[in-house]
Amino acid sequence: MTKTAEPTSFDEAVSRFELFLKENDHSANLIWVEPSDLVCCERNSIYVKLPVPTTNISTARNRFDHGFSTGLGVTFGTICDLRDATCCYSWVPKDKIEQQYHLMNGGLKMSARAEPSRLNGIIVGTRFRWWLLKLRYRRPSRLKESLFG
């Protein structure tokens, strides 16, 4: 196994993640999502509110910076597939114990869902439909909890 140097910037890490996704049959067109952008319906699909807030990429960048500055590392992973994009997330462990539990070494960890655990994203573009879906699936979902780290 060859160990490569860790990325020195968020942009470099994203470029590596895009290449990783292409190699694993995912779209390299990234949409950074947060839990508030998703509604899980306990099937093999998930609702995604689009467009996502423009602050999501800043949040991912801040997590990357925090993960590297503290030595805890950061995970970039996939949530679901849309027709021409991949919904992805960034995650940093809260402490060294959580870092060890998630097998992280303080650098960049990349993760992509593979069959049969890949989820299909269903785009929701209207506020009213989003409100109805949130109301219908308001119970906490174990799936949603497990998606982010």
N, C-alpha and C positions, 0 to 999 in steps of 0.2 A: 504494500500500500504506500503510495506516495503522498507525503504531506506537502501541501502548497502553503505559501505565505498567506497570512490573514490579510483581508482587504484593509486598506488604509483610509477609506472613506465610504460613506453611505452609497455614493454613486457607483463606486467600484463593486461594492457588495451587491447592489441591485443588478449590475451587468452580469456578475457571476450567477446570480439567481435566475436571470432570464435565460442564460445559456443552459443552466441546469434544467430548467423547465422544458426548453426545446428538446433536450436530450431524453426527457421523460414524457414526450408526447403531450405537453401542455402548451397553451398559447403563452407567448412571452409578452403579450399585451397585459400589463398588470393593473389591477384595480385594488388599491389598499383599502381593506374594510375593517370596521370595528364592530363589536357585538351589537351596537345600536343600529347598524345597517342591515341586520339580518333577522329573519323570522324563521324558526325551524318548525316544520310541520310533521316531524317523526316519520318521514318517508325517505326515499333516496334522493330528495331534492330539498332545496332551501330557497326562501324568498330573499331577494337582494334589492334594497331600495337604491335606485339610481336617479340622478347622479349622486355619488357619495360626496360628503363635504370635502372641500379643498384642503381642509386642515388634516385629513387623514395621512397624507404623505409626510407632513411635518411631524405628526405624532410618530410615524414609523422611523423617521430620521432621528428624532429625539430618543426613541428607545434604543436605536443602534448606538448612538453616542453614549448613552448611559450604560448600556451593556458592556461596551468596550472600555469605558473609563473606569468602571468598577471591577473589571475582570470577571464578571459573571457571564458575559457572552450574550448573543442574541440568536433567536431562531427566526428564519423566514420560512413560512409554510403556506400551503394552499388550503383554501376552504372549499371552493366549488368552481366548476367550469361554466362559463357562459358561452354563447355562440362563437364569439371571437375574442374572448378575454379570460383571464384567470383571476379569480378573487383570492387575494392573499393577505397575510397578516404578519406582523412582527411581534415578538414576545421576548421578554427578559425575565429570568427567574428572580424571585424576591430575595433569595439568600443562597449561601453555598450548599445547603442541604438540598434545596430545590434544584440547584444546578447539577448536583450529583445524581439526583433522582431522574433527571431528564438527559443524562449522559452528555453533558455539555462541558467543553474544555476551556471556556472563556473566550472563544472566537465565534465565528459564524457557523451556525448549523442550518442546513437547508433540508426541507422536507416537502415531498409532493405526494399527494394521495394517489394510490394505484388501485386498479380494479381488484376486488369488487367494492372498495370503500370510497370510490370517487362519487362526488355529489354533483347533481345538475342544479345550476342556479336558475331561478325563475325571476326575471326582471319585473320590478314593480316601479312604474313611473309616475303614478298619481298619488297625491296625499290621501285622498279618500280611500282608495284601495289599500294603501299601507295601513291606515288607521283600522280598517276592517280586519285585516290580517293580524295585526297586533292584538286586537280584541279577541278574535277567534282562537289564537294560539298563545294566550297570555300566560298560561302555566309555564313555569321554568322548565327548560328542556335540558336533559342530560347531554343530548347531542351538542347543543350550543356551548355548554360548559366544557366539553371535551375538545371542541374545535380549536380553541385558543390556548395552546400549550399543554 
